[in-house]
Amino acid sequence: MIENSIKTQADQAALANLSIADLNNVQVMGILNVTPDSFSDGGNFSHLDSALKQVELMIENGVNIIDIGGESTRPGAVDVSDKDEITRVIPLLKAIKSRFDTPVSIDTSKAVVMNEAINYGADMINDVRALQNKGCLDVVAQSDILICLMHMQGMPRTMQENPQYEDIINDILQFFVQRIECCEQKGIKKERLILDPGFGFGKTQKHNYQILAQLSSFKKLNLPLLAGTSRKSMLGQLLNRDVDQRLAGSLATAMVAVQQGASIIRVHDVAETVDTIKILKTVAQYNQ
């Protein structure tokens, strides 16, 4: 086990006080998919031992948050039952919490999975459906856990079939306003919320780059922003690169997202992203 308690205590403090503007508090969220069919690393970490080795590696490389996913949300993904998703994520959550101090997020849209995750000490729920599924608001309202609300047009199986918007930035803003209101009506304090515009979730390539260029538009909602562009098709389409050749694109978009005010960068390549953000922080010191 890594002796990392001093660092992770600082990470947890930063996670609890995410700033909407402070570059020094930018957090790196490491993706850990325990699925057979995720678009980039499907099947790589399906076994507990391999998943824990990946967790240890990410912690060594400076990750701030581990994001565990038990159901692929790639375009065309098939549904996973509650039971199967719990079987995939909860044993790993328990193992991480017993071995490490690093905050853990659970990437799920199912109320029963959220409930189990909260019971076993998850620090965040990362929901691509923004708590719209049955029971999710009620489960989260009974806890004090952080929640990331993501925007998605449609459902994973069909979301990339000709997505259209009147004004994509305004449409997403209005969606966030509506979801924030729903949360507050259930007694979920606004301070617990994080917003993710959902790169690649019901968006064309043009939509994705417009969101990236105008990410700071969402700062008017006064909540931390999460950006997840790592290895996504928006990079492959523009650069003509396969999934395993998108590191440069992932880092470039991470840089832009941080400069646009993102507080959390969700990535596969932790070490390289930590280095990139360290450079951004150092350069920023000389612009004051």
matplotlib code that plots the C-alpha trace (Angstrom):
import matplotlib.pyplot as plt

x = [0.0, 1.2, 2.1, 0.2, -1.9, -0.5, -1.1, -4.5, -5.7, -4.8, -6.6, -9.8, -9.6, -9.3, -12.1, -14.4, -13.5, -13.4, -12.9, -14.6, -11.6, -8.5, -5.9, -4.1, -7.1, -7.5, -8.1, -7.2, -9.8, -8.5, -10.8, -11.1, -13.6, -14.4, -16.3, -15.7, -16.8, -15.7, -14.4, -10.7, -9.9, -12.7, -11.7, -8.3, -9.4, -12.2, -10.4, -9.9, -6.1, -5.5, -7.9, -6.1, -2.7, -4.1, -5.4, -1.9, -0.3, -2.6, -2.0, 1.8, 1.3, -0.6, -4.3, -6.7, -9.9, -10.5, -13.7, -15.0, -17.4, -19.3, -21.3, -20.0, -21.6, -20.0, -22.2, -24.2, -23.4, -25.8, -27.6, -26.2, -28.4, -28.3, -27.0, -24.2, -23.1, -23.1, -21.0, -18.5, -18.0, -18.8, -16.1, -13.5, -14.9, -14.6, -11.0, -9.9, -11.4, -9.7, -6.3, -6.0, -7.1, -7.7, -11.3, -13.5, -16.2, -18.7, -19.8, -23.5, -27.0, -28.8, -30.3, -29.6, -25.9, -25.7, -27.2, -24.7, -21.8, -22.8, -23.2, -19.6, -18.0, -17.9, -17.0, -18.8, -21.5, -20.7, -24.0, -24.2, -28.0, -27.8, -30.0, -32.9, -33.5, -36.1, -35.1, -31.7, -32.6, -34.1, -31.1, -28.6, -30.7, -30.4, -26.6, -24.0, -22.1, -20.8, -22.6, -21.5, -24.4, -23.6, -25.5, -26.4, -28.8, -30.6, -29.3, -25.9, -27.3, -28.6, -27.1, -24.8, -27.6, -27.8, -27.7, -29.1, -29.4, -30.8, -27.9, -25.8, -24.2, -27.6, -29.3, -26.8, -27.0, -30.8, -30.5, -28.1, -30.4, -33.3, -31.3, -29.9, -33.5, -34.6, -31.7, -32.5, -36.2, -35.1, -32.9, -29.6, -27.5, -26.1, -22.6, -22.6, -22.9, -20.4, -21.3, -20.1, -21.2, -20.8, -18.2, -19.2, -22.6, -25.1, -22.8, -21.2, -17.5, -18.4, -20.5, -17.7, -15.1, -17.6, -18.2, -14.5, -13.9, -16.7, -16.5, -16.1, -19.7, -20.8, -18.9, -21.9, -23.6, -21.0, -20.3, -17.1, -16.8, -15.6, -14.2, -13.8, -12.3, -9.7, -9.2, -12.7, -13.8, -13.7, -9.9, -9.8, -12.0, -10.0, -6.6, -7.3, -5.8, -6.9, -7.9, -4.4, -2.8, -4.8, -2.5, -1.4, -5.0, -6.1, -3.5, -4.2, -7.9, -7.1, -5.0, -7.7, -10.3, -8.2, -7.6, -11.3, -11.9, -12.4, -11.9, -11.7, -10.1, -11.3, -8.6, -7.1, -3.5, -2.9, 0.9, 0.9, -2.1, -0.6, 2.6, 0.6, -1.3, 1.9, 3.3, 0.1, 0.3, 4.0, 3.5, 0.5, 2.7, 4.5, 1.4, 0.2]
y = [0.0, 3.5, 5.7, 8.6, 10.0, 13.5, 14.0, 12.4, 14.4, 17.5, 16.1, 15.4, 19.0, 20.4, 18.1, 19.4, 23.0, 22.9, 26.4, 27.6, 29.8, 28.8, 27.1, 25.8, 23.6, 21.9, 18.2, 15.2, 12.5, 9.1, 6.9, 3.3, 1.3, -2.2, -3.0, -5.4, -2.9, 0.7, 2.4, 2.8, 0.4, -2.1, -5.4, -4.1, -3.8, -6.3, -8.3, -6.8, -7.4, -5.6, -2.8, -2.2, -2.2, 0.6, 2.5, 2.3, 3.5, 6.4, 7.4, 7.2, 9.5, 12.1, 11.5, 13.4, 11.3, 7.8, 7.5, 3.9, 3.0, -0.3, 0.4, 1.6, 4.8, 4.8, 5.3, 2.1, 0.7, -2.0, -1.7, -3.4, -4.7, -3.2, -6.5, -6.7, -3.1, -3.5, -6.7, -4.8, -1.6, -2.2, -4.8, -2.5, 0.6, -1.3, -2.5, 1.0, 2.6, -0.1, 0.4, 4.1, 7.5, 8.9, 10.1, 7.8, 8.7, 6.2, 6.7, 5.5, 6.5, 3.9, 4.7, 1.3, 1.5, 5.1, 3.9, 1.0, 3.3, 5.8, 3.1, 1.9, 5.4, 6.8, 10.5, 11.5, 10.3, 11.1, 10.7, 11.1, 11.3, 14.2, 12.4, 12.1, 8.4, 7.1, 7.4, 9.0, 12.4, 10.8, 8.6, 11.4, 13.8, 11.4, 11.8, 14.6, 13.2, 15.4, 15.0, 15.7, 16.5, 15.8, 17.0, 14.3, 14.6, 11.3, 8.0, 6.2, 3.8, 6.5, 9.8, 10.2, 9.9, 13.4, 15.5, 19.0, 22.2, 25.6, 27.2, 24.5, 26.6, 28.2, 24.8, 23.2, 26.2, 25.9, 22.2, 22.8, 25.5, 23.1, 20.2, 22.5, 23.6, 20.0, 19.2, 22.1, 21.3, 17.9, 19.5, 18.9, 22.0, 23.7, 23.6, 19.8, 20.1, 19.9, 20.4, 18.5, 19.7, 16.1, 16.1, 13.4, 12.7, 13.7, 16.2, 16.5, 17.3, 20.9, 21.0, 19.5, 22.1, 24.9, 23.7, 23.5, 27.0, 28.5, 26.3, 29.4, 30.3, 27.8, 29.6, 32.0, 29.2, 29.5, 25.8, 23.8, 22.4, 18.9, 18.3, 14.9, 14.8, 12.1, 9.8, 10.7, 10.5, 14.3, 13.9, 10.9, 12.5, 15.7, 14.2, 10.9, 9.0, 5.7, 5.5, 4.6, 7.5, 10.4, 11.4, 14.7, 15.6, 14.7, 16.9, 19.8, 19.8, 19.4, 22.5, 24.5, 23.2, 24.3, 27.7, 28.0, 27.4, 23.6, 22.5, 18.7, 17.0, 13.4, 11.4, 8.0, 9.3, 10.6, 11.2, 13.2, 15.3, 16.0, 17.2, 19.4, 21.0, 21.6, 23.5, 25.6, 26.4, 27.4, 29.6, 31.3, 32.4, 34.7, 36.3, 37.8]
z = [0.0, -0.8, 2.1, 0.7, 3.6, 3.7, 0.0, 0.0, 3.0, 1.0, -2.0, 0.0, 1.4, -2.1, -3.3, -0.6, -1.5, -5.3, -6.6, -9.8, -10.7, -8.8, -11.0, -7.9, -7.0, -10.3, -9.7, -11.9, -12.0, -13.1, -15.1, -14.0, -16.1, -14.8, -17.9, -20.8, -23.5, -22.7, -25.8, -24.6, -21.8, -21.9, -20.3, -19.0, -15.4, -15.0, -12.3, -8.8, -8.8, -12.1, -11.0, -7.7, -9.5, -11.8, -8.8, -7.2, -10.4, -10.7, -7.1, -7.7, -10.7, -8.7, -9.3, -7.0, -7.6, -8.8, -11.0, -11.2, -14.0, -14.2, -17.3, -20.6, -21.9, -25.3, -28.3, -29.0, -25.5, -24.2, -20.8, -17.7, -14.9, -11.4, -10.1, -12.6, -12.1, -8.3, -8.6, -10.8, -8.8, -5.1, -4.3, -5.9, -4.0, -0.7, -1.6, -2.5, 0.6, 2.8, 1.2, 0.1, 1.2, -2.3, -2.9, -5.0, -7.5, -8.8, -12.4, -12.4, -13.3, -11.2, -7.8, -6.3, -7.3, -5.9, -2.7, -2.3, -3.3, -0.7, 2.0, 1.3, 1.4, -2.1, -2.1, -5.3, -7.7, -11.4, -13.3, -17.1, -16.6, -14.1, -11.5, -13.9, -13.5, -11.1, -7.4, -8.0, -6.5, -3.4, -2.8, -3.2, -1.1, 1.9, 1.8, 1.8, -1.1, -4.0, -7.3, -10.9, -13.2, -16.8, -19.9, -22.5, -25.4, -25.9, -24.5, -25.1, -27.6, -29.9, -28.7, -31.7, -34.3, -35.7, -32.5, -33.0, -30.9, -31.3, -29.4, -27.8, -25.1, -24.0, -24.3, -21.9, -19.6, -19.4, -18.8, -15.9, -14.4, -14.5, -12.9, -10.2, -9.4, -9.1, -6.8, -4.6, -4.4, -3.0, -0.4, -2.2, -1.6, -4.6, -3.0, -3.5, -7.3, -10.1, -13.8, -16.8, -20.3, -21.6, -24.4, -26.9, -25.4, -28.1, -29.7, -33.1, -33.5, -34.1, -31.0, -28.9, -29.9, -29.5, -25.9, -25.3, -26.7, -24.7, -21.5, -19.4, -20.3, -17.7, -14.9, -14.6, -12.7, -10.0, -9.7, -10.4, -14.0, -15.0, -18.4, -19.9, -23.4, -22.8, -25.9, -27.2, -30.8, -31.1, -31.1, -33.4, -36.0, -36.1, -35.8, -37.6, -34.7, -33.2, -29.5, -28.4, -30.3, -28.8, -25.9, -27.5, -28.3, -24.8, -23.2, -25.6, -24.8, -21.1, -21.2, -22.9, -20.4, -17.5, -19.1, -19.6, -15.9, -15.4, -11.9, -12.6, -15.6, -16.1, -17.9, -18.7, -18.8, -15.3, -15.2, -18.4, -17.4, -13.9, -15.7, -18.1, -15.3, -13.3, -16.2, -16.5, -12.8, -13.0, -16.0, -14.3, -11.5, -13.9, -15.2, -11.9]

ax = plt.figure().add_subplot(projection="3d")
ax.plot(x, y, z, "-o")
ax.set_aspect("equal")
plt.show()
